[in-house]
Amino acid sequence: MKKIPWGIIGAGRIAAAFANAINHFDVSETYAVASLNKNRGEEFASTWGFSKVYDNYWDLLADSNVKAVYIATPHMNHALLAIEALKAGKHVMCEKPAAVNTRELLEIFHWQEKTGCFFMEALWTKFNPTFLQGMKWIREKRIGQLQSVYADFCINSTAEAIYPESGYPMNRLYDMNLAGGALLDVGIYSVTAALCAVEASFLEDKVSESKLFPKNINVSCRKAFSGVDAFDSISLDFGYVQSHLSCAIDTECGPHLKTAKFVGSQGTIILPYFWMAQKGELYDLEGNLIEVFDSPFSVNGYEYELAEFCRCILEIEKGAKIIESPFHTKKQCIREIRVLDSIRKKIELIYPFEEEKNIIAKRVEKIMETETKQQEFNFSDKEEIIIYTDGACSGNPGPGGWGCVVLADGTEYTASGGEPDTTNNRMELCAAIAALSAVIQNETWKQRRIVVNIDSQYVKNGITSWIKAWKKNGWRNSSKQPVKNKDLWETLDNLNCSLSVNWNWVKGHSGVKYNEVCDKLATDEVAKYSCK
């Protein structure tokens, strides 16, 4: 049987564990590794039997011999690397979390669908035989009706840099720029335990998403000196099931804070070291041990996710249409990141690269490199920059998108973006911000007169009239209520005041060419960010 040649991006501890599993699996082989530190990459390759070593990630992705890619870098670039790997035609397994937020995850799934390649988040707990047995006991009602979940994963790590030669000033767990903190690193396991248990508690196969998503989320957090969450105490209220979770990177209590308990009306399931469990215990109401499930690892625990990923790839090669693993579906992956997003919102943890104005700017910072079309424009003033913008939203709030067209010097430039949970008004604002951000980044453009054609009276009237009173009244409207979308209004106002802009309202869906182009860009983004 021809083996699957793996390329691993990253050469740290987790990458080593995965490489070890590859070497014990008969349908896989270690082929290429990419590390930004050449010496570490070469040492890694020598230890685990890789024949190719790259000192950058992109050369590995360009290697036609690489069939499957495992991403084991810090969290902040998981989504970027996963998307680039999919675009390169590789099947991808990305270490958890696959993305830092819902927006990034849906972007990954968009490119998976577009490229036809397979993608799976490497959340090894979901493939662990002992954890799966625990969920089976819940489905079989061996503990009666599930009532509560307790899951703790607390470790104590120093902030000192582990790989100082790589240029990281501190341990990634404490670095805001690397998406550090307890929640995304270890808390994801506690959240996963609760979500899996709740889903397993239903007898029917198809359950509405509203029943599987917490009705209420409460969190208390202790932040580290760097701003990341060092300790989180989390309560997820599903109505019929309560879960009490904790995670930490600065708290150690041995095995006592590394256990999951699933409590039901007729008994309890206990999984020591639940995220990598090798033993499961079933107790009755009186606390008597009635069954034990022992499943020692054959390698190190990574072999289970590897086996499932390879199974899917081999089935695809035989002609099967597989878009997800039944052990970790797209819906489950999206539900998981949505809960993590909600928790981070509660503790006001936003990573520097996530700020909305930066997200918009990144969409247009390379606007000159987006698809362009040479046109013959009949502008009355060749020096004008003509802009069209539009926003869209499904559900309002719901998945949304924005699109913009910039017409300058006889050339058409486009940009678009979206959000998984937003409003139509925010998308209209984002479209205008994106277009003007592109203008202000161009030294020639920003000196010219700009005409913005927009079909949103909300944005047009807001930026030309209402905003004056809002600012005078401390960002309160005529009803003395806080102005909605203040963050975006402030960004748009700064851009508007820095440029010479004339705002022109156009009627939407009336055949205006570039308004229709923007509408198509926006609605395509809505489709991309809609959960399927």
N, C-alpha and C positions, 0 to 999 in steps of 0.2 A: 504494500500500500504506500502510495506517495504521501510524504509527510507535509504538513502545513508549515511553511517557513515563517517564523515570527520575527517581527521587528519590535524592540522595546524602546520606548522613549523615556529616558530617565534611568539613572544607575544607582539608585539609593537602596534602602533596606527592603522596601516592598517589592521593588523591581527584582531584587535578588531572590526573594521568596517565590515570585512567580516564575522566574527562570528555572529555579530548582524543580518546580512542578512540571514545567515543559519537558525537562530532561528525563522525567519519570513517566512520560505519556507517549505511547507508541505512535500516535498520529501527528505529533508535533515535533518541531526541531528549533533550536535556538540558532538564528541566522544573523541578525543585525541588531546592534544597540547604538543609540545616539545619546551622547552626554556632552553638555557644554564644557565640561572639564575633560580634556583629552586624556590625561593620565588616569583619571578615575574610570573613564570609558574603556580604556585598554586593559586595565586591571580587572574590570567587570567581565569583559569579553574572555579574558584568559581563564578566569575562575569558572565561568559557566559555559564555555565552549562556543562562543559566538565567532563566526568567521569574518564578519564585517563590523567595523567601528566607524562611527561618524561623529564629528565634533559639532554638528548642528542637526536640528530636527528635520529640516527641509530636504536634505540630501537623502536621509533614510526614506522619507515619503516618496521621493523620486525613484527609488530603487525598485525596478519592475519585479524583482525576485521576491520582494516582501508581499506576502498575501494577507497576513493579519497583523494588526498593530495593537500593542498594549501600552496605554498611556499611564505613566507613574510619576508625573511631575507634581509640583505644588498645585493646589486647587485652582489658582487664579487663571491658568491657561488651559484647563481641561477641555472646555468647550471649543476654544480656538483650534487646538490641536486635533480634536475629534473631527471637527468640520473639515479641516484641511486634509486629514487622512481620508475621509469619505470622498472628498473631491478628487483625491489621488487614486481612487478606485480600490481602497483597502477596506477590509472588514475590520471593525474597531471594537475593542473592549477597553473601556476607560475606567480607571480606578475611581472609587466613590469620593466625593460626589461627582457625578458626571458633569455637572454644571453648578455654578455658584447660585444661580437663581432660575426661576421658571422661564424667563425670557430666553436665556441661553439654552436651556434644555429643549425647548420647542424649536429653536433654531437648528439644533442637532438633528432632531427628528425630521425636520423639513429637508435637510440635506440627505438624510438616510433615504427618504422616499424618492428624492430627486435622482440620486445616484444609483439606487438599487442595491447598495451595499448593506451589510448587516451591522447593527450596532447593539451593544449591550453594556449596561453599567455593571462594573465589577464589584457588586455589593455581595461579598462572599457568603454572608449569613443566609441569604435567600436560597443558596444551593447546598447548605450544610445539612447532612442527613439527620443529625440530632435535632436541629432547629425545626426541620420539616416534620419530624416525628412529633414534636411538641404541638405543632399546628394541627397535625392529624388527630391527636388526642382531643384538641379543642373541637374540631369538626365532628368527631365521634361522640361528643358530649360526655367524655369520660370524667370531666369535672362539673357536669351539669351545665347550666347557663353561665357563660363568662360574665363576671361582674367587675373585675378590676385587674389592672396590669401595673406591676412595679418593675422598672428596669433602670439600673444604674450602671454607668460606665465612667469611672473617675480614675484619672492617672495624675501623677505629679511629674511634670517635665520642666527642666531648666530652660530659661530663655536664651542661654548661650548658643551661639551659632554652631550647628552640627557640621556644616560644610562651609567654613569661612572662605576656603579657596574659590568657592563659586560666586563670591561677592555678596552673599546674603548676610546682613548685619546681625541677624539673630535666628534662633530656631523658628522654622516656618510657622509653628503653632502660635507664636506670639506676634507674627508679622501681619499687619493689616494689609499691606500691599500684596501679600501672598494668599489672602483670604483665610487667615488663620483663625484660631479660636476653638473652643470646645465643641460647639454645636455641629459644625460641618465635619469635624474630624472624628469625634467619638459619639456625640449626641445623635448623629444620624442613625446609629445602631439602636439606641433606645427608642427613638421615634419609629423606626422600622418594626421593632418588636411589637409596639402597641398597634400600629396599623395592620400588621399581618394577623395579629390575634383577633382584632375586631372583624376583619374580613373572614377569618376562619370560623367565627362564631355563627355565621349564617349558613343555614342548610341549603338554600337555593344558590344556583350558580351565578345568576345575574342579580346584583343588588344595586340600587340607585346610589350614585356617587354621594348624594347628600347624607346617606346613612353611614357611609364609610369615612366621611370627613368630620373632624371635631366640630361640635356646635359652639364650643367655647374653648379658648386657649388662654391660659394664664401663665406668666413667667416671672420669676425673679432672677436677677443676674448680678454677679460680681465681675466687674471688668478689670482686666490687667492694666499695668502701667501704659501699655502700648495702645489700648483702646479695644482690644479683642475681648470676647467673653471668656473669662477664666472658669466660671462656674455658673451653671444654669439649673434652676429647679423648675420643672415644667409640669403643668397639669393640662391634660387633654380630656375634655368632657364630651363624650359621644352620646350622652343622654342615658343610655342603658349600660354603658361601660365607662368607668373612670380609670384614667391612667395617671400614674405618678412617676415621673422620670427625672433623672439627674445626669449631668455630664460635667466633667471638669478636666482641666489640664494642670491644675495646681493643688489637687487634693488626692491623697493616697490613703487607702484603708484596706490594702490587700484584697482578698477575694470578696470581702463584705460589701464593697461598692462596685462589684463586677458581676452581678447576678440578675436574672430576670425571674419574676414570679407571676404566674397567671392564675388568678384566684377565681373559682367558680362556686356555684351554689352547692356543689357536691364534692369539691376537692380542689387540689392545687397542683400545678405543674411548676417545678423548679429547674431552671437551666443555669448551672454555674458557668461563668464565662460565656454567656449566651451568644455573643456575636461569633464565637468560634467553638461552640459547645461540642464536647465529645461524650457527654453524659447527660441524660435527662431523667428526672425523677417524678413519679406520679404518686401523690398522697391523697388519702381520703379526708373526710371532714374532721376526723379526730387527730389528724397528723400522722397517721400510720402509713409507712411506705408500702405501696401495693404493687409497684412495677418500676423497673429500671431499664433504660435503654442505653446501652454502651456502644459507641461507634468511634473507636480510635482512628485518627488520621492514618492513611496509608503513606502520605508524604508530609504535608504541613497544613492542609486545609484548603489550599488554593487549587488543588486538583479537581474539586467538584465544579467550580465555576468554569475552569478550563475545559473539562470534559463536556459540559453543556454547550459552551460556545463552539467547540469543535464539532459536536454533533449537529448543531444548526448549520454550520458551514458545509459540512459534508452532505447534508440533506439538500441544501441549496444547490450544490454542484451536481446533484442527481436530478435537479429540475423542480424540487419542491419550492413553493412560495412561502418562505418563512420570514416574517418581519419582526418577530419578537420571541423571547423564550417564555414558555408558560410559567416558569418559576419566578420571572421578574418582568411583568408586562409593561407596556408603555403607560397604560393608565396608572398602574401602581407606582411607576417611576415619577410620573407627573404629580400624583397625589403626595408622594413623599416630599418633593421639592416645594410644593405649595405650602405644606405644613411648616417646613423649615423657613420659608419666606415669611410666613405669618409670625413665627417665633422671633425671627430677627427684627421684624417690624415692631414687635412689642418691646424689645430691648434696645431699639433704636441703633442697631448695628448695620451701618452701611459702609461697604468697602470703598476706598477712594475711587476706584475705577468704575464703580456702579452709579455714581451720581448722574442723574438724568441729563443734565446739560452736557456732561462728558460723553454720555452714550450717543446723544444726538450729534455732537461734534465729530465723534469717531466715524459716524455714518457718512459724513461729508468731507472729512479731512483729506480724502483721496478722491474727491468728486471728479477731478480732472482725469482720473483713471477709469471711471465708470464707463459703461457703454455710451458712445457719442455718435451723433449723426450730423453730418454737414448739411446745412440747410441754407436756402436763400430767403432771409427774413426781410420783409419790407418795413423796417422800422423808420419812423419819421426822424428819429435821432439815433444815428449809428452808435453813439456813445452810451445810450441807455442800456441798463441791465434789466431784462424783462423776466419776471418770476411768476410762476403759477404754483399754487399749493392746494392740497385737499387732505382731509382726514376722514376716517370711517371707523365705525365701531359696531360690533354685533352684540346686542343685549343692552349696551349702554347702562351700567358698566358690563364689560366683557372684553373679549379679544378685540384689539383695535390696530389700525395701521395708518400711516401717513405717507404721502408722496409729494415730491416737488420737482419742478422743472426750472432750470436756469438757462435762459437764452442770452448768449453773449458772443459777440464777434463772429456771428454766423454759425455758431455751434450750439448744439443742444446737450445739456448735462442733466442727468436725473439722479435722484437719491430717494430712498424709502427706508422705512423702519416700522417697528410695531411693538406692542406690549401685550402680554397675556391677559391682563386685567386692568382696564382703563376706561375712559369715557370718550365720546366723540369730541367734546370740547378740548380735551387735553391733546388729542391727536391733531386737531386743527392748529393748535398752538405749536405743537412739535414740528409740523410741516413748515410753518413760517420761520421758526427758529432755525431749522436745518438749512433752509435756503439762505437766510441772512448770514448764518454762520459760514456758509461756503463763500459768500461775497466778501465778508470781512477778512477772510484768510488770504484773499487775493489782493495784492498791493495795487494792481491796476483797477480792478473792479470797484474796490471800496471808495475810489475817488469819484465815481460816476453817479449819475442820477439813477435811482432804482424805482421800478414800478412793480408793485406786488398785486397780482390779480387773484382774488380769493373769494370763494362763495360762502364764507362764514361771516354773517353779520356780527356774530359774537366777537370774533377776533378783530374784524375791521372797526366796529364801533368801540370796542374795548381799548384798542391801542391808539385810536385817534381822538377819543372823547372821554370815555368813562374813567380811564386810568388817572387822569389829572385829579379828579375828586377822590379816587381811592387813595392815592398817595397823600393827599392833603389830610384825609381823615384816618390816617394810620392803617391803611389797607382794610378799610371797612366800607361796605356798600351803602346804598341809600337807606337800607333797612337796618343799618348799624351792625350787620352780620359780617364776620370775616370773609374777605373775598376768596372765592374758590380758585384753586390753581395758582395761588400767589407765587409759588416758586417759578413757574413757567412765565408768568406775566413779568416778573422782575427780569428774567433773562431776556425776554423779547423786548422789554422797554430799554434795557442797556444797549441792545443791538440797534434798535430803532433810533435812539438818540445819538448813536455813533455814525450813522449813515444818513444819506439824503434819500428818504423813502416817501413815495407817493402810494397810498393805499387805494385800490380800486376794487369795488365789489362787482362780481360777475354772477349771473344766474347759473346755478349748478344743473347738470344734466340737460343742457339746452343746446348741445352741439358745439360748444366752444372747444376747439381741438385740444389745447393743452390742459384745459380743465378736465377733459375726459381722460387724457393720459394720466394725470395725477390721480384721478378717481380709480383707474385701473391699478396703478401702483399701490394705492392705499388698500383696496379690497383684496389684492393678492397677499398683502401682509396680514390682513384679517384672517384669510384662509390658513396662512402659515402658522398663526398663533392660536388657532382654534383647536381644542383638544379633540382628537379623533377616536 
